[in-house]
C-alpha cells in the first residue's frame, strides 16, 4: 500500500531557506509548438490521456497501444498530437520518470512534426506551492543521490543554528536533541533535492511553470478539472494567464493561496461540476460554459469516471478521461486509457482493445 507522506508545513520555510543557499539551477525547455494554445489547428489525430499519478509502466503501455511509442519508448506518433491533462504527480511511485518521459516526448514529437501538450493538474500546483500531502515515499526516494546525507546535514546545520538563536532571543529552552530527531524524521533523504527540483528555478519547477492550464485544439478544450461559467468567461487566454501568475509566486502565503484561481474549487484545476452534476439537468449550464469559452466540447480528467471507462456526458460535449490509471489501493480496478479524436470520431483506447464512442456533437450555436 502506498501511503502519502505528510510533511509539516512549519518545516517548509526553514528547509527552503537552506535550499536557497545551497541549490544550483538547471534550464528547462520552453512550451512546444508555435501555435497559440487557444487556437491550435490540425488535421492529424489527437490523443488525450488523463491522470497518471506516477503510473509510468501503464502510461507507457497505453501510449504504445495508441501507436505513439515504439518498443524503446520513443515517439512513434509522427504528426499526431498528444495531450496529457495533468496530475502526473503524487500517490504513485514513478512520477519523476513520467515527467522525464513527457519532456523527452515534447522534443521527439516536435522533430517528427507532432506535438505534445502536458497540462497542469491540481497536483502539479500542489507540488509547486509545497503542499505535499499526497507525495509518496518512493517519489521522494527517486531524488536521493550519493550526496543526500551530506546535503541534509548541511541544511539541518543552518536550520538548527537559526532555531537555537531564536530560542535564546526569546529566552526559552531549546532541546537540540529533540529538534534534530524531529527534523530527521520529517525530512527523509531525497526530500530536499525534490524541493530544489520543483522550486521556481529548479529543473522540474521551471518546466512546469511554463505549461498551460488549458489548450483548445480544433475547437475542443482540454483542461484538467473543468470550468464553471464564471471561469469560462475569462477565456482560454485569460485562464492560462491567471494560472501562470499563480505559479510564478515563490512560497505564496496562505492568504495568497486562498485567492488563486489554480487552487479554487471552481477553478480549472479543481472544478468537478462537469463530471458530477446530473445530466440532463445540468446540460444548460454545460452549454453556457461551452458557448462562453468558444468550444464545441471539453475533455477533462481529475474526477475518476463511474465504471472506470472513458465517459461522454451532455450529448458528448464533455468527455471524462480519468479512469484511475494508477489502480491499486488508490483506484481499485483502475485502468490505463486514452481518447483518440479523428475529426468528429471518438475512440476509447484501452490496453485490451478499442471502443467507438458517439461522434462529437456540432458546436452549440
VOPAGU-2260 file (C-alpha; in pm, 1 decimal, decimal comma):
REM VOPAGU-2260
SITE   aa  ch    i         X         Y         Z
SITE  UNK   A    0       0,0       0,0       0,0
SITE  UNK   A    1     133,4     342,6     -97,0
SITE  UNK   A    2      80,8     599,7     173,7
SITE  UNK   A    3     103,0     974,3     130,9
SITE  UNK   A    4     368,4    1139,1     344,7
SITE  UNK   A    5     257,3    1449,3     526,9
SITE  UNK   A    6     542,8    1695,8     569,6
SITE  UNK   A    7     462,4    1951,9     842,5
SITE  UNK   A    8     431,6    2294,6     685,2
SITE  UNK   A    9     621,1    2459,9     971,9
SITE  UNK   A   10     931,5    2281,1     841,5
SITE  UNK   A   11     878,7    2405,8     487,9
SITE  UNK   A   12    1009,6    2759,4     513,3
SITE  UNK   A   13    1332,7    2686,8     701,4
SITE  UNK   A   14    1409,7    2399,8     466,7
SITE  UNK   A   15    1357,3    2629,6     169,2
SITE  UNK   A   16    1588,5    2884,9     323,6
SITE  UNK   A   17    1857,6    2619,2     324,7
SITE  UNK   A   18    1772,9    2523,1     -29,9
SITE  UNK   A   19    1802,6    2882,7    -147,2
SITE  UNK   A   20    2155,7    2889,8     -13,1
SITE  UNK   A   21    2264,9    2550,7    -142,4
SITE  UNK   A   22    2071,4    2490,0    -461,5
SITE  UNK   A   23    2203,5    2501,1    -812,5
SITE  UNK   A   24    1966,9    2550,1   -1102,5
SITE  UNK   A   25    1916,2    2388,7   -1437,9
SITE  UNK   A   26    1748,7    2506,1   -1756,3
SITE  UNK   A   27    1419,1    2384,2   -1897,3
SITE  UNK   A   28    1268,6    2363,5   -2241,6
SITE  UNK   A   29    1010,2    2618,3   -2346,2
SITE  UNK   A   30     649,5    2516,3   -2416,4
SITE  UNK   A   31     649,8    2343,0   -2754,8
SITE  UNK   A   32     453,7    2432,0   -3061,9
SITE  UNK   A   33     439,0    2761,8   -3242,2
SITE  UNK   A   34      59,3    2788,0   -3247,3
SITE  UNK   A   35    -122,4    2987,6   -2982,3
SITE  UNK   A   36    -252,0    2738,0   -2724,7
SITE  UNK   A   37    -607,9    2860,6   -2764,6
SITE  UNK   A   38    -625,1    2827,4   -3142,3
SITE  UNK   A   39    -443,0    2508,2   -3237,0
SITE  UNK   A   40    -547,5    2356,5   -3566,6
SITE  UNK   A   41    -452,1    2017,1   -3700,1
SITE  UNK   A   42    -577,0    1758,4   -3947,1
SITE  UNK   A   43    -387,3    1487,9   -3758,6
SITE  UNK   A   44    -529,7    1264,0   -3490,2
SITE  UNK   A   45    -536,4    1383,9   -3131,5
SITE  UNK   A   46    -475,5    1150,5   -2836,9
SITE  UNK   A   47    -564,2    1261,5   -2484,1
SITE  UNK   A   48    -455,8    1084,1   -2164,9
SITE  UNK   A   49    -584,9    1167,1   -1818,9
SITE  UNK   A   50    -443,0    1139,8   -1467,7
SITE  UNK   A   51    -127,2     927,8   -1436,1
SITE  UNK   A   52     -17,9     973,4   -1072,2
SITE  UNK   A   53     318,6     810,3   -1120,0
SITE  UNK   A   54     190,6     501,9   -1306,3
SITE  UNK   A   55     481,7     505,9   -1550,6
SITE  UNK   A   56     451,4     149,5   -1683,4
SITE  UNK   A   57      80,4     182,3   -1751,9
SITE  UNK   A   58     131,8     520,0   -1917,0
SITE  UNK   A   59     395,6     376,4   -2147,9
SITE  UNK   A   60     173,9      76,8   -2223,5
SITE  UNK   A   61    -126,2     287,2   -2325,0
SITE  UNK   A   62      87,4     517,4   -2540,9
SITE  UNK   A   63     221,5     208,8   -2720,1
SITE  UNK   A   64    -129,8      74,5   -2766,5
SITE  UNK   A   65    -229,0     411,8   -2910,2
SITE  UNK   A   66      61,9     394,9   -3155,2
SITE  UNK   A   67     250,8     689,7   -3008,3
SITE  UNK   A   68     551,9     499,8   -2871,3
SITE  UNK   A   69     773,7     226,7   -3010,8
SITE  UNK   A   70     919,7     -62,2   -2811,7
SITE  UNK   A   71    1202,2     161,5   -2686,3
SITE  UNK   A   72     953,1     417,0   -2552,6
SITE  UNK   A   73    1048,7     661,4   -2828,9
SITE  UNK   A   74     799,7     879,3   -3014,6
SITE  UNK   A   75     635,4     687,1   -3296,8
SITE  UNK   A   76     328,6     904,9   -3346,3
SITE  UNK   A   77     452,2    1102,8   -3643,2
SITE  UNK   A   78     248,2    1422,5   -3672,0
SITE  UNK   A   79      -9,2    1323,5   -3408,7
SITE  UNK   A   80     -91,7    1548,8   -3112,5
SITE  UNK   A   81     -72,6    1413,0   -2756,8
SITE  UNK   A   82    -246,4    1599,5   -2474,7
SITE  UNK   A   83    -186,9    1489,5   -2116,9
SITE  UNK   A   84    -439,4    1664,9   -1894,6
SITE  UNK   A   85    -234,6    1686,1   -1574,1
SITE  UNK   A   86    -191,7    1504,1   -1242,1
SITE  UNK   A   87     129,8    1328,1   -1330,0
SITE  UNK   A   88     244,6    1373,0    -969,8
SITE  UNK   A   89     160,3    1229,1    -624,6
SITE  UNK   A   90      25,3     898,6    -497,0
SITE  UNK   A   91     222,3     668,1    -728,2
SITE  UNK   A   92     590,9     581,2    -725,2
SITE  UNK   A   93     725,1     684,9   -1063,7
SITE  UNK   A   94     611,5    1042,0   -1124,9
SITE  UNK   A   95     966,5    1157,5   -1191,3
SITE  UNK   A   96    1000,8     901,7   -1470,4
SITE  UNK   A   97     671,8    1020,4   -1621,0
SITE  UNK   A   98     789,0    1381,8   -1616,6
SITE  UNK   A   99    1116,1    1283,9   -1781,9
SITE  UNK   A  100     926,9    1090,2   -2048,1
SITE  UNK   A  101     689,5    1377,7   -2125,6
SITE  UNK   A  102     975,9    1623,6   -2152,7
SITE  UNK   A  103    1161,3    1396,4   -2392,0
SITE  UNK   A  104     849,4    1326,3   -2598,3
SITE  UNK   A  105     793,5    1700,3   -2641,0
SITE  UNK   A  106    1125,6    1719,0   -2822,9
SITE  UNK   A  107    1088,6    1396,6   -3019,0
SITE  UNK   A  108     733,1    1473,1   -3131,9
SITE  UNK   A  109     832,3    1822,4   -3245,4
SITE  UNK   A  110    1114,5    1671,0   -3450,2
SITE  UNK   A  111     864,3    1443,7   -3626,8
SITE  UNK   A  112     610,5    1720,5   -3689,9
SITE  UNK   A  113     386,5    1620,9   -3398,3
SITE  UNK   A  114     314,4    1795,4   -3069,9
SITE  UNK   A  115     288,8    1710,3   -2700,9
SITE  UNK   A  116      96,1    1930,5   -2459,5
SITE  UNK   A  117     146,9    1841,9   -2094,4
SITE  UNK   A  118    -110,5    2042,8   -1899,7
SITE  UNK   A  119    -112,4    2140,1   -1534,8
SITE  UNK   A  120    -327,6    1949,4   -1288,6
SITE  UNK   A  121    -408,5    2039,3    -931,6
SITE  UNK   A  122    -135,2    1805,9    -805,3
SITE  UNK   A  123     131,6    1985,8   -1008,4
SITE  UNK   A  124      25,9    2313,6    -848,4
SITE  UNK   A  125      20,6    2147,0    -505,4
SITE  UNK   A  126     382,2    2045,2    -555,5
SITE  UNK   A  127     478,0    2397,8    -661,4
SITE  UNK   A  128     318,4    2557,1    -353,7
SITE  UNK   A  129     474,8    2299,8    -117,7
SITE  UNK   A  130     158,3    2104,2     -43,3
SITE  UNK   A  131     298,8    1752,8      -3,0
SITE  UNK   A  132       0,2    1574,2     146,7
SITE  UNK   A  133      -4,1    1313,4    -130,2
SITE  UNK   A  134     366,6    1274,6    -204,7
SITE  UNK   A  135     459,2     906,1    -183,8
SITE  UNK   A  136     779,8     784,2     -15,3
SITE  UNK   A  137     901,0     642,4    -346,4
SITE  UNK   A  138     863,3     980,1    -516,1
SITE  UNK   A  139    1094,5    1130,9    -255,8
SITE  UNK   A  140    1337,8     840,9    -280,5
SITE  UNK   A  141    1366,3     898,2    -655,5
SITE  UNK   A  142    1558,3    1217,3    -578,4
SITE  UNK   A  143    1812,7    1058,5    -345,1
SITE  UNK   A  144    2176,0    1082,9    -451,5
SITE  UNK   A  145    2509,3     980,6    -305,2
SITE  UNK   A  146    2530,5    1327,9    -153,9
SITE  UNK   A  147    2185,5    1331,8       8,9
SITE  UNK   A  148    2309,0    1261,3     360,8
SITE  UNK   A  149    2567,0    1538,6     346,5
SITE  UNK   A  150    2315,4    1783,8     198,8
SITE  UNK   A  151    2060,9    1708,5     468,6
SITE  UNK   A  152    2322,3    1764,9     738,7
SITE  UNK   A  153    2419,7    2099,8     586,9
SITE  UNK   A  154    2059,6    2216,9     571,5
SITE  UNK   A  155    1997,7    2089,5     922,2
SITE  UNK   A  156    2301,1    2279,0    1049,9
SITE  UNK   A  157    2165,8    2609,6     919,4
SITE  UNK   A  158    1815,6    2547,1    1047,7
SITE  UNK   A  159    1933,1    2424,0    1388,4
SITE  UNK   A  160    2158,1    2725,3    1435,8
SITE  UNK   A  161    1871,5    2958,6    1348,0
SITE  UNK   A  162    1635,8    2777,3    1587,9
SITE  UNK   A  163    1888,6    2799,7    1871,4
SITE  UNK   A  164    1942,1    3170,3    1808,2
SITE  UNK   A  165    1569,6    3236,7    1812,8
SITE  UNK   A  166    1527,8    3040,1    2134,7
SITE  UNK   A  167    1797,6    3245,7    2306,2
SITE  UNK   A  168    1644,9    3569,9    2183,4
SITE  UNK   A  169    1305,4    3462,4    2319,0
SITE  UNK   A  170    1461,3    3338,6    2643,0
SITE  UNK   A  171    1313,0    2993,3    2611,6
SITE  UNK   A  172    1457,3    2643,4    2629,1
SITE  UNK   A  173    1578,9    2469,4    2316,2
SITE  UNK   A  174    1607,3    2088,6    2318,6
SITE  UNK   A  175    1858,0    2031,4    2040,9
SITE  UNK   A  176    1835,9    1652,1    2055,5
SITE  UNK   A  177    1456,4    1655,6    2021,3
SITE  UNK   A  178    1477,8    1916,9    1744,1
SITE  UNK   A  179    1722,0    1701,2    1548,2
SITE  UNK   A  180    1515,3    1385,5    1591,8
SITE  UNK   A  181    1205,8    1559,8    1465,9
SITE  UNK   A  182    1386,4    1713,9    1169,7
SITE  UNK   A  183    1542,6    1385,6    1058,0
SITE  UNK   A  184    1211,0    1205,5    1094,4
SITE  UNK   A  185    1026,1    1457,9     879,7
SITE  UNK   A  186    1295,6    1518,0     619,0
SITE  UNK   A  187    1372,4    1184,5     450,6
SITE  UNK   A  188    1669,7    1161,8     219,4
SITE  UNK   A  189    1572,1    1299,5    -120,1
SITE  UNK   A  190    1313,6    1548,1       8,4
SITE  UNK   A  191    1547,2    1845,5      -6,6
SITE  UNK   A  192    1653,2    1756,7    -361,0
SITE  UNK   A  193    1287,8    1718,2    -457,7
SITE  UNK   A  194    1213,9    2064,5    -322,5
SITE  UNK   A  195    1508,5    2204,1    -514,8
SITE  UNK   A  196    1385,1    2039,4    -833,0
SITE  UNK   A  197    1032,9    2185,8    -806,5
SITE  UNK   A  198    1135,9    2533,5    -691,7
SITE  UNK   A  199    1082,9    2815,2    -946,1
SITE  UNK   A  200    1442,1    2791,7   -1068,0
SITE  UNK   A  201    1459,5    2412,5   -1036,4
SITE  UNK   A  202    1467,8    2176,2   -1329,6
SITE  UNK   A  203    1111,3    2045,0   -1297,7
SITE  UNK   A  204     974,2    2357,4   -1133,0
SITE  UNK   A  205    1076,3    2581,4   -1418,9
SITE  UNK   A  206     939,0    2338,9   -1677,5
SITE  UNK   A  207     605,6    2301,4   -1500,0
SITE  UNK   A  208     563,9    2676,2   -1463,1
SITE  UNK   A  209     584,1    2704,4   -1842,3
SITE  UNK   A  210     297,7    2458,6   -1903,4
SITE  UNK   A  211     -56,8    2561,4   -1990,6
SITE  UNK   A  212    -368,9    2501,7   -1785,8
SITE  UNK   A  213    -586,5    2479,9   -2097,4
SITE  UNK   A  214    -542,0    2426,0   -2469,7
SITE  UNK   A  215    -804,5    2439,7   -2742,8
SITE  UNK   A  216    -747,1    2219,8   -3047,0
SITE  UNK   A  217    -986,5    2223,3   -3341,3
SITE  UNK   A  218   -1237,2    2390,7   -3110,0
SITE  UNK   A  219   -1208,2    2122,5   -2839,9
SITE  UNK   A  220   -1090,1    2243,5   -2498,3
SITE  UNK   A  221    -863,0    2023,7   -2287,4
SITE  UNK   A  222    -834,7    2106,4   -1917,5
SITE  UNK   A  223    -765,7    1911,1   -1601,9
SITE  UNK   A  224   -1068,8    1968,5   -1382,0
SITE  UNK   A  225   -1330,2    2161,3   -1575,1
SITE  UNK   A  226   -1483,3    2507,1   -1596,5
SITE  UNK   A  227   -1782,3    2679,2   -1449,4
SITE  UNK   A  228   -1943,4    2972,2   -1629,0
SITE  UNK   A  229   -1752,9    3234,7   -1429,9
SITE  UNK   A  230   -1413,1    3082,8   -1507,0
SITE  UNK   A  231   -1508,3    3022,0   -1869,9
SITE  UNK   A  232   -1579,3    3394,5   -1900,7
SITE  UNK   A  233   -1207,2    3460,3   -1852,9
SITE  UNK   A  234   -1149,0    3292,0   -2187,4
SITE  UNK   A  235    -876,7    3046,0   -2272,7
SITE  UNK   A  236    -603,7    3309,4   -2276,1
SITE  UNK   A  237    -722,3    3465,8   -1950,7
SITE  UNK   A  238    -730,5    3130,7   -1772,5
SITE  UNK   A  239    -377,0    3046,6   -1880,0
SITE  UNK   A  240    -250,0    3389,3   -1778,9
SITE  UNK   A  241    -414,0    3371,7   -1434,9
SITE  UNK   A  242    -275,4    3026,6   -1357,6
SITE  UNK   A  243      69,6    3125,5   -1478,6
SITE  UNK   A  244      63,1    3427,4   -1244,0
SITE  UNK   A  245     -30,0    3195,6    -958,6
SITE  UNK   A  246     254,5    2952,3   -1009,3
SITE  UNK   A  247     507,3    3230,5   -1061,1
SITE  UNK   A  248     476,8    3315,2    -690,0
SITE  UNK   A  249     757,1    3183,6    -468,9
SITE  UNK   A  250     623,2    3025,5    -150,0
SITE  UNK   A  251     288,7    3209,5    -150,4
SITE  UNK   A  252     135,7    3282,2     188,2
SITE  UNK   A  253    -187,1    3102,3     287,3
SITE  UNK   A  254    -393,8    3412,7     219,2
SITE  UNK   A  255    -245,5    3431,8    -133,3
SITE  UNK   A  256    -312,2    3063,1    -196,6
SITE  UNK   A  257    -675,5    3114,2     -95,3
SITE  UNK   A  258    -714,4    3376,0    -371,0
SITE  UNK   A  259    -555,3    3177,1    -651,5
SITE  UNK   A  260    -758,1    3060,0    -949,7
SITE  UNK   A  261    -536,8    2749,9    -960,2
SITE  UNK   A  262    -642,1    2643,9    -609,5
SITE  UNK   A  263   -1007,3    2745,4    -626,3
SITE  UNK   A  264   -1274,1    2474,0    -611,7
SITE  UNK   A  265   -1435,9    2643,3    -910,6
SITE  UNK   A  266   -1106,9    2694,9   -1094,2
SITE  UNK   A  267    -990,8    2494,8   -1397,1
SITE  UNK   A  268    -777,7    2251,4   -1198,1
SITE  UNK   A  269   -1025,5    2160,3    -923,1
SITE  UNK   A  270   -1381,0    2208,3   -1056,4
SITE  UNK   A  271   -1585,3    1886,8   -1074,3
SITE  UNK   A  272   -1925,9    2011,2   -1184,7
SITE  UNK   A  273   -1894,2    1892,7   -1545,1
SITE  UNK   A  274   -1816,0    1544,8   -1410,9
SITE  UNK   A  275   -2058,7    1520,5   -1121,0
SITE  UNK   A  276   -2363,7    1738,7   -1184,5
SITE  UNK   A  277   -2661,8    1540,5   -1314,6
SITE  UNK   A  278   -2724,2    1505,6   -1684,1
SITE  UNK   A  279   -2956,4    1630,8   -1833,4
SITE  UNK   A  280   -3046,5    1872,9   -1551,2
SITE  UNK   A  281   -2707,1    2044,8   -1573,0
SITE  UNK   A  282   -2697,5    2043,6   -1954,1
SITE  UNK   A  283   -2797,1    2411,2   -1991,3
SITE  UNK   A  284   -2512,0    2519,9   -1762,3
SITE  UNK   A  285   -2267,2    2299,1   -1951,0
SITE  UNK   A  286   -2386,3    2454,6   -2276,3
SITE  UNK   A  287   -2329,4    2801,6   -2132,8
SITE  UNK   A  288   -1973,0    2707,6   -2038,5
SITE  UNK   A  289   -1901,6    2582,2   -2389,6
SITE  UNK   A  290   -2060,0    2880,8   -2558,1
SITE  UNK   A  291   -1877,5    3126,1   -2332,2
SITE  UNK   A  292   -1543,1    2955,7   -2385,7
SITE  UNK   A  293   -1594,1    2924,4   -2759,5
SITE  UNK   A  294   -1550,4    2546,6   -2755,9
SITE  UNK   A  295   -1754,2    2271,5   -2914,9
SITE  UNK   A  296   -1651,9    2018,2   -2648,1
SITE  UNK   A  297   -1439,9    1986,6   -2332,7
SITE  UNK   A  298   -1214,7    1694,3   -2239,9
SITE  UNK   A  299   -1147,2    1664,5   -1866,3
SITE  UNK   A  300    -959,4    1447,3   -1616,6
SITE  UNK   A  301    -943,5    1492,3   -1236,2
SITE  UNK   A  302   -1261,2    1302,9   -1146,9
SITE  UNK   A  303   -1241,8     925,5   -1187,4
SITE  UNK   A  304   -1528,3     803,4   -1403,2
SITE  UNK   A  305   -1800,4     572,4   -1285,3
SITE  UNK   A  306   -1723,7     233,4   -1433,7
SITE  UNK   A  307   -1359,7     327,5   -1496,3
SITE  UNK   A  308   -1425,7     381,8   -1867,9
SITE  UNK   A  309   -1392,2     694,3   -2079,8
SITE  UNK   A  310   -1732,2     859,3   -2048,6
SITE  UNK   A  311   -1903,6    1118,9   -2271,2
SITE  UNK   A  312   -2160,7    1340,7   -2099,5
SITE  UNK   A  313   -2407,8    1608,1   -2207,7
SITE  UNK   A  314   -2459,9    1466,4   -2557,1
SITE  UNK   A  315   -2087,7    1406,5   -2598,1
SITE  UNK   A  316   -1989,3    1767,8   -2539,4
SITE  UNK   A  317   -1798,9    1678,1   -2220,6
SITE  UNK   A  318   -1570,1    1374,7   -2219,2
SITE  UNK   A  319   -1423,8    1237,7   -1896,1
SITE  UNK   A  320   -1093,5    1055,5   -1940,8
SITE  UNK   A  321    -968,0     984,7   -1586,7
SITE  UNK   A  322   -1011,3     608,4   -1549,0
SITE  UNK   A  323    -793,9     562,7   -1239,1
SITE  UNK   A  324    -478,6     463,6   -1424,6
SITE  UNK   A  325    -275,7     415,1   -1105,7
SITE  UNK   A  326    -509,4     143,7    -982,0
SITE  UNK   A  327    -417,2     -40,9    -664,3
SITE  UNK   A  328    -524,1      94,0    -326,6
SITE  UNK   A  329    -594,5     441,3    -457,0
SITE  UNK   A  330    -817,0     341,2    -750,9
SITE  UNK   A  331    -918,1     -26,3    -725,3
SITE  UNK   A  332    -979,3    -167,5   -1070,3
SITE  UNK   A  333    -846,4     142,9   -1243,1
SITE  UNK   A  334    -722,0     106,4   -1599,9
SITE  UNK   A  335    -497,4     293,1   -1839,3
SITE  UNK   A  336    -685,2     461,7   -2121,3
SITE  UNK   A  337    -656,3     716,9   -2399,2
SITE  UNK   A  338    -910,7     912,1   -2600,6
SITE  UNK   A  339    -843,8     927,7   -2973,3
SITE  UNK   A  340   -1002,6    1204,7   -3179,3
SITE  UNK   A  341   -1004,8    1186,7   -3559,2
SITE  UNK   A  342   -1219,6    1463,5   -3699,0
SITE  UNK   A  343   -1556,2    1408,7   -3529,4
SITE  UNK   A  344   -1489,1    1041,9   -3448,9
SITE  UNK   A  345   -1407,6     947,9   -3089,1
SITE  UNK   A  346   -1248,5     621,4   -2981,5
SITE  UNK   A  347   -1165,3     499,3   -2632,5
SITE  UNK   A  348    -837,9     306,8   -2627,8
SITE  UNK   A  349    -757,3      54,1   -2355,3
SITE  UNK   A  350    -470,5    -191,9   -2331,8
SITE  UNK   A  351    -711,1    -473,2   -2419,2
SITE  UNK   A  352    -891,8    -306,9   -2706,4
SITE  UNK   A  353   -1068,2      -9,3   -2859,7
SITE  UNK   A  354   -1427,6     109,4   -2824,1
SITE  UNK   A  355   -1604,0     350,1   -3057,3
SITE  UNK   A  356   -1779,1     636,3   -2882,5
SITE  UNK   A  357   -2058,7     862,4   -3012,7
SITE  UNK   A  358   -1925,9    1120,2   -3255,9
SITE  UNK   A  359   -1865,2    1477,2   -3144,4
SITE  UNK   A  360   -2180,1    1684,5   -3143,9
SITE  UNK   A  361   -2196,1    2000,6   -3354,2
SITE  UNK   A  362   -2086,6    2322,6   -3188,7
SITE  UNK   A  363   -2354,1    2492,7   -2980,4
SITE  UNK   A  364   -2489,0    2790,2   -3176,6
